Amino acid sequence: MAVLITNLSIRNLGEGSSLSVTISENRAGVRDIPMTASVKKAFGRQREYQFMMGINRDYEMDGMKGFIFTSKNGYPLQPSAVNNVLYNIMDAYSKQEATKVKRGYRKLEMMPRISAHILRHTGCTRMAERGMDVKVLQYIMGHANIAVTMEVYNHITEYARIEKEILKMEDLMVI
């Protein structure tokens, strides 16, 4: 199973705004992405949640429907709404953490500010750390230019490559 990646954009209509589906400016941005069984299962749980909450799952926007992450009325979540959800989670964590600090359980550990873009970058980083083929990673991330992918990939794998090369020297150094 794969998911089509598209962009949602907000058009200003004077007194209000409208959400629309836009196709990426580069060919690499429009793609089917294979997903792992655990991602497929999580998406299925999200669809079940929508059904149990009575959320309209047939909302159509610009000829597309079947959105996975929607508001209570079935509209696809705007990018800013996704970030607001993340910010609310971080704020709730910070409040709990502050309470624990006051009770003397531990030293204050604040959560860094996380956005959807940071999660995307983290996903790319983790795939690179696991040794994913760089061309596959480029496709998944929708980078038109391999140099963008290589910036992340090389950053992560650089030290591991150095260690690997040093270990090759171990066989030569018999004492």
Contact map, one row per residue, 1 for C-alpha under 8 A:
1110000000000000000000000000000001100001000000000000000000000000000000000000000000000000000000000000000000000000000000000000000000000000000000000000000000000000000000000000000
1111000000000000000000000000000111100000000000000000000000000000000000000000000000000000000000000000000000000000000000000000000000000000000000000000000000000000000000000000000
1111100000000000000000000000000111100000000000000000000000000000000000000000000000000000000000000000000000000000000000000000000000000000000000000000000000000000000000000000000
0111110000000000000000000000011110000000000000000000000000000000000000000000000000000000000000000000000000000000000000000000000000000000000000000000000000000000000000000000000
0011111000000000000000000000111110000000000000000000000000000000000000000000000000000000000000000000000000000000000000000000000000000000000000000000000000000000000000000000000
0001111100000000000011110000110000000000000000000000000000000000000000000000000000000000000000000000000000000000000000000000000000000000000000000000000000000000000000000000000
0000111110000000000011110000000000000000000000000000000000000000000000000000000000000000000000000000000000000000000000000000000000000000000000000000000000000000000000000000000
0000011111000000001111000000000000000000000000000000000000000000000000000000011000000000000000000000000000000000000000000000000000000000000000000000000000000000000000000000000
0000001111100000001111000000000000000000000000000000000000000000000000000000010000000000000000000000000000000000000000000000000000000000000000000000000000000000000000000000000
0000000111110000111100000000000000000000000000000000000000000000000000000000010000000000000000000000000000000000000000000000000000000000000000000000000000000000000000000000000
0000000011111000111100000000000000000000000000000000000000000000000000000000000000000000000000000000000000000000000000000000000000000000000000000000000000000000000000000000000
0000000001111111110000000000000000000000000000000000000000000000000000000000000000000000000000000000000000000000000000000000000000000000000000000000000000000000000000000000000
0000000000111111110000000000000000000000000000000000000000000000000000000000000000000000000000000000000000000000000000000000000000000000000000000000000000000000000000000000000
0000000000011111100000000000000000000000000000000000000000000000000000000000000000000000000000000000000000000000000000000000000000000000000000000000000000000000000000000000000
0000000000011111100000000000000000000000000000000000000000000000000000000000000000000000000000000000000000000000000000000000000000000000000000000000000000000000000000000000000
0000000000011111110000000000000000000000000000000000000000000000000000000000000000000000000000000000000000000000000000000000000000000000000000000000000000000000000000000000000
0000000001111111111000000000000000000000000000000000000000000000000000000000000000000000000000000000000000000000000000000000000000000000000000000000000000000000000000000000000
0000000001111001111100000000000000000000000000000000000000000000000000000000000000000000000000000000000000000000000000000000000000000000000000000000000000000000000000000000000
0000000111100000111110000000000000000000000000000000000000000000000000000000010000000000000000000000000000000000000000000000000000000000000000000000000000000000000000000000000
0000000111100000011111000000000000000000000000000000000000001100000000000000000000000000000000000000000000000000000000000000000000000000000000000000000000000000000000000000000
0000011110000000001111100000000000000000000000000000000000001101000000000000000000000000000000000000000000000000000000000000000000000000000000000000000000000000000000000000000
0000011110000000000111110000000000000000000000000000000000000000000000000000000000000000000000000000000000000000000000000000000000000000000000000000000000000000000000000000000
0000011000000000000011111000110000000000000000000000000000000000000000000000000000000000000000000000000000000000000000000000000000000000000000000000000000000000000000000000000
0000011000000000000001111111110000000000000000000000000000000000000000000000000000000000000000000000000000000000000000000000000000000000000000000000000000000000000000000000000
0000000000000000000000111110100000000000000000000000000000000000000000000000000000000000000000000000000000000000000000000000000000000000000000000000000000000000000000000000000
0000000000000000000000011111110000000000000000000000000000000000000000000000000000000000000000000000000000000000000000000000000000000000000000010000000000000000000000000000000
0000000000000000000000011111110000000000000000000000000000000000000000000000000000000000000000000000000000000000000000000000000000000000000000010000000000000000000000000000000
0000000000000000000000010111111000000000000000000000000000000000000000000000000000000000000000000000000000000000000000000000000000000000001001110000000000000000000000000000000
0000110000000000000000111111111000000000000000000000000000000000000000000000000000000000000000000000000000000000000000000000000000000000000001110000000000000000000000000000000
0001110000000000000000110111111100000000000000000000000000000000000000000000000000000000000000000000000000000000000000000000000000000000000001000000000000000000000000000000000
0001100000000000000000000001111110000000000000000000000000000000000000000000000000000000000000000000000000000000000000000000000000000000001001000000000000000000000000000000000
0111100000000000000000000000011111000000000000000000000000000000000000000000000000000000000000000000000000000000000000000000000000000000000000000000000000000000000000000000000
0111100000000000000000000000001111100000000000000000000000000000000000000000000000000000000000000000000000000000000000000000000000000000000100000000000000000000000000000000000
1110000000000000000000000000000111110000000000000000000000000000000000000000000000000000000000000000000000000000000000000000000000000000000000000000000000000000000000000000000
1110000000000000000000000000000011111011000000000000000000000000000000000000000000000000000000000000000000000000000000000000000000000000000000000000000000000000000000000000000
0000000000000000000000000000000001111111000000000000000000000000000000000000000000000000000000000000000000000000000000000000000000000000000000000000000000000000000000000000000
0000000000000000000000000000000000111111100000000000000000000000000000000000000000000000000000000000000000000000000000000000000000000000000000000000000000000000000000000000000
0000000000000000000000000000000000011111110000000000000000000000000000000000000000000000000000000000000000000000000000000000000000000000000000000000000000000000000000000000000
0000000000000000000000000000000000111111111000000000000000000000000000000000000000000000000000000000000000000000000000000000000000000000000000000000000000000000000000000000000
1000000000000000000000000000000000111111111100000000000000000000000000000000000000000000000000000000000000000000000000000000000000000000000000000000000000000000000000000000000
0000000000000000000000000000000000001111111110000000000000000000000000000000000000000000000000000000000000000000000000000000000000000000000000000000000000000000000000000000000
0000000000000000000000000000000000000111111111000000000000000000000000000000000000000000000000000000000000000000000000000000000000000000000000000000000000000000000000000000000
0000000000000000000000000000000000000011111111100000000000000000000100000000000000000000000000000000000000000000000000000000000000000000000000000000000000000000000000000000000
0000000000000000000000000000000000000001111111110000000000000000000000000000000000000000000000000000000000000000000000000000000000000000000000000000000000000000000000000000000
0000000000000000000000000000000000000000111111111000000000000000000000000000000000000000000000000000000000000000000000000000000000000000000000000000000000000000000000000000000
0000000000000000000000000000000000000000011111111100000000000000000110000000000000000000000000000000000000000000000000000000000000000000000000000000000000000000000000000000000
0000000000000000000000000000000000000000001111111110000000000000000100000000000000000000000000000000000000000000000000000000000000000000000000000000000000000000000000000000000
0000000000000000000000000000000000000000000111111111000000000000000000000000000000000000000000000000000000000000000000000000000000000000000000000000000000000000000000000000000
0000000000000000000000000000000000000000000011111111100000000000000000000000000000000000000000000000000000000000000000000000000000000000000000000000000000000000000000000000000
0000000000000000000000000000000000000000000001111111111110000000000000000000000000000000000000000000000000000000000000000000000000000000000000000000000000000000000000000000000
0000000000000000000000000000000000000000000000111111111110000000000000000000000000000000000000000000000000000000000000000000000000000000000000000000000000000000000000000000000
0000000000000000000000000000000000000000000000011111111000000000000000000000000000000000000000000000000000000000000000000000000000000000000000000000000000000000000000000000000
0000000000000000000000000000000000000000000000001111111000000000000000000000000000000000000000000000000000000000000000000000000000000000000000000000000000000000000000000000000
0000000000000000000000000000000000000000000000000111111100000000000000000000000000000000000000000000000000000000000000000000000000000000000000000000000000000000000000000000000
0000000000000000000000000000000000000000000000000111111110000000000000011100000000000000000000000000000000000000000000000000000000000000000000000000000000000000000000000000000
0000000000000000000000000000000000000000000000000110011111100000000000001100000000000000000000000000000000000000000000000000000000000000000000000000000000000000000000000000000
0000000000000000000000000000000000000000000000000110001111100000111000000100000000000000000000000000000000000000000000000000000000000000000000000000000000000000000000000000000
0000000000000000000000000000000000000000000000000000000111110000110000000100000000000000000000000000000000000000000000000000000000000000000000000000000000000000000000000000000
0000000000000000000000000000000000000000000000000000000111111000111000000110000000000000000000000000000000000000000000000000000000000000000000000000000000000000000000000000000
0000000000000000000000000000000000000000000000000000000001111111110000000000000000000000000000000000000000000000000000000000000000000000000000000000000000000000000000000000000
0000000000000000000110000000000000000000000000000000000000111111100000000000000000000000000000000000000000000000000000000000000000000000000000000000000000000000000000000000000
0000000000000000000110000000000000000000000000000000000000011111000000000000000000000000000000000000000000000000000000000000000000000000000000000000000000000000000000000000000
0000000000000000000000000000000000000000000000000000000000011111100000000000000000000000000000000000000000000000000000000000000000000000000000000000000000000000000000000000000
0000000000000000000010000000000000000000000000000000000000011111110000000000000000000000000000000000000000000000000000000000000000000000000000000000000000000000000000000000000
0000000000000000000000000000000000000000000000000000000011111011111000000000000000000000000000000000000000000000000000000000000000000000000000000000000000000000000000000000000
0000000000000000000000000000000000000000000000000000000011110001111100000000000000000000000000000000000000000000000000000000000000000000000000000000000000000000000000000000000
0000000000000000000000000000000000000000000000000000000010100000111111000001000000000000000000000000000000000000000000000000000000000000000000000000000000000000000000000000000
0000000000000000000000000000000000000000001001100000000000000000011111000001000000000000000000000000000000000000000000000000000000000000000000000000000000000000000000000000000
0000000000000000000000000000000000000000000001000000000000000000001111100001100000000000000000000000000000000000000000000000000000000000000000000000000000000000000000000000000
0000000000000000000000000000000000000000000000000000000000000000001111111111100000000000000000000000000000000000000000000000000000000000000000000000000000000000000000000000000
0000000000000000000000000000000000000000000000000000000000000000000011111111100000000000000000000000000000000000000000000000000000000000000000000000000000000000000000000000000
0000000000000000000000000000000000000000000000000000001000000000000001111110000000000000000000000000000000000000000000000000000000000000000000000000000000000000000000000000000
0000000000000000000000000000000000000000000000000000001100000000000001111110000000000000000000000000000000000000000000000000000000000000000000000000000000000000000000000000000
0000000000000000000000000000000000000000000000000000001111100000000001111111000000000000000000000000000000000000000000000000000000000000000000000000000000000000000000000000000
0000000000000000000000000000000000000000000000000000000000100000000001111111100000000000000000000000000000000000000000000000000000000000000000000000000000000000000000000000000
0000000000000000000000000000000000000000000000000000000000000000001111100111110000000000000000000000000000000000000000000000000000000000000000000000000000000000000000000000000
0000000000000000000000000000000000000000000000000000000000000000000011100011111011000000000000000000000000000000000000000000000000000000000000000000000000000000000000000000000
0000000111000000001000000000000000000000000000000000000000000000000000000001111111000000000000000000000000000000000000000000000000000000000000000000000000000000000000000000000
0000000100000000000000000000000000000000000000000000000000000000000000000000111111100000000000000000000000000000000100000000000000000000000000000000000000000000000000000000000
0000000000000000000000000000000000000000000000000000000000000000000000000000011111110000000000000000000000000000000000000000000000000000000000000000000000000000000000000000000
0000000000000000000000000000000000000000000000000000000000000000000000000000111111111000000000000000000000000000000000000000000000000000000000000000000000000000000000000000000
0000000000000000000000000000000000000000000000000000000000000000000000000000111111111100000000000000000000000000000100000000000000000000000000000000000000000000000000000000000
0000000000000000000000000000000000000000000000000000000000000000000000000000001111111110000000000000000000000000011100000000000000000000000000000000000000000000000000000000000
0000000000000000000000000000000000000000000000000000000000000000000000000000000111111111000000000000000000000000000000000000000000000000000000000000000000000000000000000000000
0000000000000000000000000000000000000000000000000000000000000000000000000000000011111111100000000000000000000000000000000000000000000000000000000000000000000000000000000000000
0000000000000000000000000000000000000000000000000000000000000000000000000000000001111111110000000000000000000000011100000000000000000000000000000000000000000000000000000000000
0000000000000000000000000000000000000000000000000000000000000000000000000000000000111111111000000000000000000000111000000000000000000000000000000000000000000000000000000000000
0000000000000000000000000000000000000000000000000000000000000000000000000000000000011111111100000000000000000000000000000000000000000000000000000000000000000000000000000000000
0000000000000000000000000000000000000000000000000000000000000000000000000000000000001111111110000000000000000000000000000000000000000000000000000000000000000000000000000000000
0000000000000000000000000000000000000000000000000000000000000000000000000000000000000111111111000000000000000011110000000000000000000000000000000000000000000000000000000000000
0000000000000000000000000000000000000000000000000000000000000000000000000000000000000011111111100000000000000000000000000000000000000000000000000000000000000000000000000000000
0000000000000000000000000000000000000000000000000000000000000000000000000000000000000001111111110000000000000000000000000000000000000000000000000000000000000000000000000000000
0000000000000000000000000000000000000000000000000000000000000000000000000000000000000000111111111000000000000010000000000000000000000000000000000000000000000000000000000000000
0000000000000000000000000000000000000000000000000000000000000000000000000000000000000000011111111100000000000110000000000000000000000000000000000000000000000000000000000000000
0000000000000000000000000000000000000000000000000000000000000000000000000000000000000000001111111110000000000000000000000000000000000000000000000000000000000000000000000000000
0000000000000000000000000000000000000000000000000000000000000000000000000000000000000000000111111111000000000000000000000000000000000000000000000000000000000000000000000000000
0000000000000000000000000000000000000000000000000000000000000000000000000000000000000000000011111111100000011100000000000000000000000000000000000000000000000000000000000000000
0000000000000000000000000000000000000000000000000000000000000000000000000000000000000000000001111111110000010000000000000000000000000000000000000000000000000000000000000000000
0000000000000000000000000000000000000000000000000000000000000000000000000000000000000000000000111111111000000000000000000000000000000000000000000000000000000000000000000000000
0000000000000000000000000000000000000000000000000000000000000000000000000000000000000000000000011111111111000000000000000000000000000000000000000000000000000000000000000000000
0000000000000000000000000000000000000000000000000000000000000000000000000000000000000000000000001111111111110000000000000000000000000000000000000000000000000000000000000000000
0000000000000000000000000000000000000000000000000000000000000000000000000000000000000000000000000111111110000000000000000000000000000000000000000000000000000000000000000000000
0000000000000000000000000000000000000000000000000000000000000000000000000000000000000000000000000011111110000000000000000000000000000000000000000000000000000000000000000000000
0000000000000000000000000000000000000000000000000000000000000000000000000000000000000000000000000001111111100000000000000000000000000000000000000000000000000000000000000000000
0000000000000000000000000000000000000000000000000000000000000000000000000000000000000000000000000001111111100000000000000000000000000000000000000000000000000000000000000000000
0000000000000000000000000000000000000000000000000000000000000000000000000000000000000000000000000001100111110000000000000000000000000000000000000000000000000000000000000000000
0000000000000000000000000000000000000000000000000000000000000000000000000000000000000000000000000000100111111000000000000000000000000000000000000000000000000000000000000000000
0000000000000000000000000000000000000000000000000000000000000000000000000000000000000000000000001100100001111100000000000000000000000000000000000000000000000000000000000000000
0000000000000000000000000000000000000000000000000000000000000000000000000000000000000000000000001000000000111110000000000000000000000000000000000000000000000000000000000000000
0000000000000000000000000000000000000000000000000000000000000000000000000000000000000000000001001000000000011111000000000000000000000000000000000000000000000000000000000000000
0000000000000000000000000000000000000000000000000000000000000000000000000000000000000000010011000000000000001111100000000000000000000000000000000000000000000000000000000000000
0000000000000000000000000000000000000000000000000000000000000000000000000000000000000000010000000000000000000111110000000000000000000000000000000000000000000000000000000000000
0000000000000000000000000000000000000000000000000000000000000000000000000000000000000010010000000000000000000011111000000000000000000000000000000000000000000000000000000000000
0000000000000000000000000000000000000000000000000000000000000000000000000000000000100110010000000000000000000001111101100000000000000000000000000000000000000000000000000000000
0000000000000000000000000000000000000000000000000000000000000000000000000000000000100110000000000000000000000000111111100000000000000000000000000000000000000000000000000000000
0000000000000000000000000000000000000000000000000000000000000000000000000000001001100100000000000000000000000000011111110000000000000000000000000000000000000000000000000000000
0000000000000000000000000000000000000000000000000000000000000000000000000000000000000000000000000000000000000000001111111000000000000000000000000000000000000000000000000000000
0000000000000000000000000000000000000000000000000000000000000000000000000000000000000000000000000000000000000000011111111100000000000000000000000000000000000000000000000000000
0000000000000000000000000000000000000000000000000000000000000000000000000000000000000000000000000000000000000000011111111110000000000000000000000000000000000000000000000000000
0000000000000000000000000000000000000000000000000000000000000000000000000000000000000000000000000000000000000000000111111111000000000000000000000000000000000000000000000000000
0000000000000000000000000000000000000000000000000000000000000000000000000000000000000000000000000000000000000000000011111111100000000000000000000000000000000000000000000000000
0000000000000000000000000000000000000000000000000000000000000000000000000000000000000000000000000000000000000000000001111111110000000000000000000000000000000000000000000000000
0000000000000000000000000000000000000000000000000000000000000000000000000000000000000000000000000000000000000000000000111111111000000000000000000000000000000000000000000000000
0000000000000000000000000000000000000000000000000000000000000000000000000000000000000000000000000000000000000000000000011111111100000000100010000000000100000000000000000000000
0000000000000000000000000000000000000000000000000000000000000000000000000000000000000000000000000000000000000000000000001111111110000000000000000000000110010000000000000000000
0000000000000000000000000000000000000000000000000000000000000000000000000000000000000000000000000000000000000000000000000111111111000000000000000000000000000000000000000000000
0000000000000000000000000000000000000000000000000000000000000000000000000000000000000000000000000000000000000000000000000011111111110000100000000000000000000000000000000000000
0000000000000000000000000000000000000000000000000000000000000000000000000000000000000000000000000000000000000000000000000001111111111100100000000000000110011000000000000000000
0000000000000000000000000000000000000000000000000000000000000000000000000000000000000000000000000000000000000000000000000000111111110000000000000000000010011000000000000000000
0000000000000000000000000000000000000000000000000000000000000000000000000000000000000000000000000000000000000000000000000000011111110000000000000000000000000000000000000000000
0000000000000000000000000000000000000000000000000000000000000000000000000000000000000000000000000000000000000000000000000000001111111000000000000000000000001000000000000000000
0000000000000000000000000000000000000000000000000000000000000000000000000000000000000000000000000000000000000000000000000000001111111101100000000000000000000000000000000000000
0000000000000000000000000000000000000000000000000000000000000000000000000000000000000000000000000000000000000000000000000000000100111111100000000000000000000000000000000000000
0000000000000000000000000000000000000000000000000000000000000000000000000000000000000000000000000000000000000000000000000000000100011111110000000000110010000000000000000000000
0000000000000000000000000000000000000000000000000000000000000000000000000000000000000000000000000000000000000000000000000000000000001111111000000100000000000000000000000000000
0000000000000000000000000000000000000000000000000000000000000000000000000000000000000000000000000000000000000000000000000000000000011111111100000000000000000000000000000000000
0000000000000000000000000000000000000000000000000000000000000000000000000000000000000000000000000000000000000000000000000001001100011111111110000000100000000000000000000000000
0000000000000000000000000000000000000000000000000000000000000000000000000000000000000000000000000000000000000000000000000000000000000111111111111100100000000000000000000000000
0000000000000000000000000001001000000000000000000000000000000000000000000000000000000000000000000000000000000000000000000000000000000011111111100000000000000000000000000000000
0000000000000000000000000000000010000000000000000000000000000000000000000000000000000000000000000000000000000000000000000000000000000001111111100000000000000000000000000000000
0000000000000000000000000000000000000000000000000000000000000000000000000000000000000000000000000000000000000000000000000001000000000000111111100000100000000000000000000000000
0000000000000000000000000001111000000000000000000000000000000000000000000000000000000000000000000000000000000000000000000000000000000000011111110000000000000000000000000000000
0000000000000000000000000001100000000000000000000000000000000000000000000000000000000000000000000000000000000000000000000000000000000000011111111101100000000000000000000000000
0000000000000000000000000111100000000000000000000000000000000000000000000000000000000000000000000000000000000000000000000000000000000000010001111100000000000000000000000000000
0000000000000000000000000000000000000000000000000000000000000000000000000000000000000000000000000000000000000000000000000000000000000000010000111111100000000000000000000000000
0000000000000000000000000000000000000000000000000000000000000000000000000000000000000000000000000000000000000000000000000000000000000010010000111111110000000000000000000000000
0000000000000000000000000000000000000000000000000000000000000000000000000000000000000000000000000000000000000000000000000000000000000000000000001111111000000000000000000000000
0000000000000000000000000000000000000000000000000000000000000000000000000000000000000000000000000000000000000000000000000000000000000000000000101111111100000000000000000000000
0000000000000000000000000000000000000000000000000000000000000000000000000000000000000000000000000000000000000000000000000000000000000100110010101111111110000000000000000000000
0000000000000000000000000000000000000000000000000000000000000000000000000000000000000000000000000000000000000000000000000000000000000100000000000111111111100000000000000000000
0000000000000000000000000000000000000000000000000000000000000000000000000000000000000000000000000000000000000000000000000000000000000000000000000011111111100000000000000000000
0000000000000000000000000000000000000000000000000000000000000000000000000000000000000000000000000000000000000000000000000001100100000000000000000001111111110000000000000000000
0000000000000000000000000000000000000000000000000000000000000000000000000000000000000000000000000000000000000000000000000000100110000100000000000000111111111000000000000000000
0000000000000000000000000000000000000000000000000000000000000000000000000000000000000000000000000000000000000000000000000000000000000000000000000000011111111100000000000000000
0000000000000000000000000000000000000000000000000000000000000000000000000000000000000000000000000000000000000000000000000000000000000000000000000000011111111110000000000000000
0000000000000000000000000000000000000000000000000000000000000000000000000000000000000000000000000000000000000000000000000000100110000000000000000000000111111111000000000000000
0000000000000000000000000000000000000000000000000000000000000000000000000000000000000000000000000000000000000000000000000000000110100000000000000000000011111111100000000000000
0000000000000000000000000000000000000000000000000000000000000000000000000000000000000000000000000000000000000000000000000000000000000000000000000000000001111111110000000000000
0000000000000000000000000000000000000000000000000000000000000000000000000000000000000000000000000000000000000000000000000000000000000000000000000000000000111111111000000000000
0000000000000000000000000000000000000000000000000000000000000000000000000000000000000000000000000000000000000000000000000000000000000000000000000000000000011111111100000000000
0000000000000000000000000000000000000000000000000000000000000000000000000000000000000000000000000000000000000000000000000000000000000000000000000000000000001111111110000000000
0000000000000000000000000000000000000000000000000000000000000000000000000000000000000000000000000000000000000000000000000000000000000000000000000000000000000111111111000000000
0000000000000000000000000000000000000000000000000000000000000000000000000000000000000000000000000000000000000000000000000000000000000000000000000000000000000011111111100000000
0000000000000000000000000000000000000000000000000000000000000000000000000000000000000000000000000000000000000000000000000000000000000000000000000000000000000001111111110000000
0000000000000000000000000000000000000000000000000000000000000000000000000000000000000000000000000000000000000000000000000000000000000000000000000000000000000000111111111000000
0000000000000000000000000000000000000000000000000000000000000000000000000000000000000000000000000000000000000000000000000000000000000000000000000000000000000000011111111100000
0000000000000000000000000000000000000000000000000000000000000000000000000000000000000000000000000000000000000000000000000000000000000000000000000000000000000000001111111110000
0000000000000000000000000000000000000000000000000000000000000000000000000000000000000000000000000000000000000000000000000000000000000000000000000000000000000000000111111111000
0000000000000000000000000000000000000000000000000000000000000000000000000000000000000000000000000000000000000000000000000000000000000000000000000000000000000000000011111111100
0000000000000000000000000000000000000000000000000000000000000000000000000000000000000000000000000000000000000000000000000000000000000000000000000000000000000000000001111111110
0000000000000000000000000000000000000000000000000000000000000000000000000000000000000000000000000000000000000000000000000000000000000000000000000000000000000000000000111111110
0000000000000000000000000000000000000000000000000000000000000000000000000000000000000000000000000000000000000000000000000000000000000000000000000000000000000000000000011111110
0000000000000000000000000000000000000000000000000000000000000000000000000000000000000000000000000000000000000000000000000000000000000000000000000000000000000000000000001111111
0000000000000000000000000000000000000000000000000000000000000000000000000000000000000000000000000000000000000000000000000000000000000000000000000000000000000000000000000111111
0000000000000000000000000000000000000000000000000000000000000000000000000000000000000000000000000000000000000000000000000000000000000000000000000000000000000000000000000000111
